[in-house]
Amino acid sequence: MTMEAPVRYKDIQYRVLASATILTMSAMSALGQGTTGDPSAPLDILKTARQKAQSSQLNASSIAQGGNNAGIVFTILFAVVGIALAGISGVKLYKSSQDDNAREDAGRSLVGLIVGSGITILGVIIGVVTTYMTGNT
């Protein structure tokens, strides 16, 4: 026979934590109502934020340039990963064609070669077309 705690004491730590949280939130809101503040403070914060935004160098053209640079990095990354995958799969396919005991690896190597070649082709074509068609050489 197992001894289980009664239902009312089963999750008491969670109940205590929830009660303490509600009590703390109530105390914080009660303490917050007693203080007086400057009613123009949000307007001053907004004015300061607008001044900082006007002097910022972050604008639409810099965001577009950053996105273009990130796109170029991703295309180069895809091309390199595709070349690596196709190269490794090609070497494994060659080794499995030379060894009669490794015939079961030929299918996986062939699929890896096709996928790696596809990734490389897409990366290079997308990179070249995007770069030359948009005039960002």
N, C-alpha and C positions, 0 to 999 in steps of 0.2 A: 504494500500500500504506500503510495507516495503522499508526501505532505505538501500540499499546495497552500499558498497564502490565500486568505479570503479575498474576494473580489475587490473589496473596498481598499485594501492595502497593496494590491498587486503592482500598480504603477504609481506609487506615491511620489517618487522622485520627480516624475514628469508633471504631476499635479502641483507640487510645490514650486517647481521652476516656472510653470505657467502663471501661478498666482503671484509670485514675486515679480515677474515681468509686468503684469497688469498693474500691480501696486506701484512699481517704479515709474511706469508711464503716467499714471495718474498724478504722482507727486511731481514729476517733471512739468506736466502741463499746468499744475497749480502754481508752481514756482515761477513759471514763465509768464503767467498773467499778472504777477505782482510787479514786474519791472516796467519802467517807462523808457521809451526810446525815442529817438529822433524820427519823426514821420517822413522827413525828406531823405533819409538814408538810402532807400532803394533808388531814388532818382539820382543821387550822387554816384552810386555804384554803376547805374546805367550810363551816366555821362562819362565816367572813367572808362568803361568798357568800349563805348563808341570811339573815344579818342584813341585807345589802343588798337582798335580794329582799323581805323583810318591810317595809322602809321605802320601797320603790318605789311610785310612783303608777300603775304599769302593771298593770292588772287586766283582767278579762274585759269589764267594762262600758266601759272606756275604749277597748279594742280594738274592741268592737262599734260604739261611737260613731264611731271613726275610719273603720271600714269603711263605715258609713252615709254619712259625709261624702264619702268617695271615690266611693261609688256615685252620689251626687247630682251630683258633679262630672262623672263619666263620662256620665250621662244628659244633662246640660246640654251637654257637648261633642258628643255624638252629635246632639242636636237642632240645634245651631248648624251642624255640618258638613252635616247633611241639608238645612237651609234654604239654606245656601250652594250646595250641589250642585244642588238643585232650581232655585234662582234663576238660576244661571249657565246651566244646561241650558235653562231656559225662555226666557232671552234669546237663546241660540243657536238654539233651535227657531223663535222668532219671526223672527229674521234670515234663517234658511234658508228660511222660508216666503215671505218677501218677495223673495228673490233666486232666480231660476231656475237659476243656475249652482251653487248650494250645496245641491242636493237630496241629495247623498250624506251630508251632515252631519246630516240630519234624523233618521235612525235612531239615531245615537249620542246625539243630544240628547234624543230621546224616552226612550231607555233611561236616560240620566242623570237625567232628570226623574222617572221612575218610581222609580228606586233612591233618589234624594235624598228624595222624598216618603215612601217606605217607611221610610227611616232616621229621618226627622223624626217620623213617626207613632209608630214603635216607641219612640223616645226619650221623646217626650212622654207616651205612654200608660204606659210602664213607670215613668217618673218620677212621674206623678200617682197611679197605682194604688199604687205602693210607698209613696209618702209618705202618702197618705190612708188606706190600708188598715192600715198599721202604726201609725198615730196619731202619726207624727213630723211634725207641722205646724210 
